[in-house]
Amino acid sequence: LPMDPVRLMHELYPDLEISEVECLSKNSASDNSNVASSGKREDVQVAGQRVRVMAKYKGRWLSGEGINVRTAKLKIAEQLGIGFS
């Protein structure tokens, strides 16, 4: 069975710190965004919006965007070389 890339990312990179989850409006990324700092926001998904997740690992900032927190975290996992195979 293949392992979930998001779970694998957290296991391989225990020092990875998810520091911000931000809801982006459909029209503009800088338009009155809703930010949740350091919270587990797996439920963030609003019609017509995207989510940006910011993470820090050993001084390096990573970000991912998607339709929900999970897809945004998958983008971060890809940046770390983790994905479905």
Residue pairs with C-beta under 8 A, 6 or more apart in sequence:
2 84
2 85
5 74
5 77
5 78
5 82
5 83
5 84
6 70
6 73
6 74
6 77
8 77
8 82
9 16
9 73
9 76
9 77
9 80
9 82
10 16
12 80
12 82
13 57
13 80
15 57
15 58
16 55
16 56
16 57
16 80
17 38
17 55
17 56
17 57
18 38
18 53
18 54
18 55
18 73
19 37
19 38
19 54
19 55
19 56
20 35
20 36
20 37
20 38
20 52
20 53
20 54
21 35
21 36
21 37
21 39
21 41
21 44
21 51
21 52
21 53
21 54
21 69
21 72
22 33
22 34
22 35
22 36
22 51
22 52
22 53
22 54
23 33
23 34
23 35
23 44
23 46
23 49
23 50
23 51
24 31
24 33
24 49
24 50
24 51
24 52
24 65
25 31
25 32
25 33
25 48
25 49
26 48
26 49
26 50
29 52
36 44
41 51
41 69
42 68
42 69
42 70
43 69
44 51
44 68
44 69
45 51
45 67
45 68
45 69
50 65
50 66
50 67
51 65
51 66
51 67
51 68
51 69
51 71
51 72
52 63
52 64
52 65
52 72
53 63
53 64
53 65
53 69
53 72
53 73
53 75
53 76
54 61
54 62
54 63
55 61
55 62
55 63
55 64
55 76
56 62
57 80
62 76
62 79
62 80
63 75
63 76
64 71
64 72
64 73
64 74
64 75
64 76
64 78
64 79
65 72
65 75
66 72
66 73
66 74
66 75
74 83
77 83
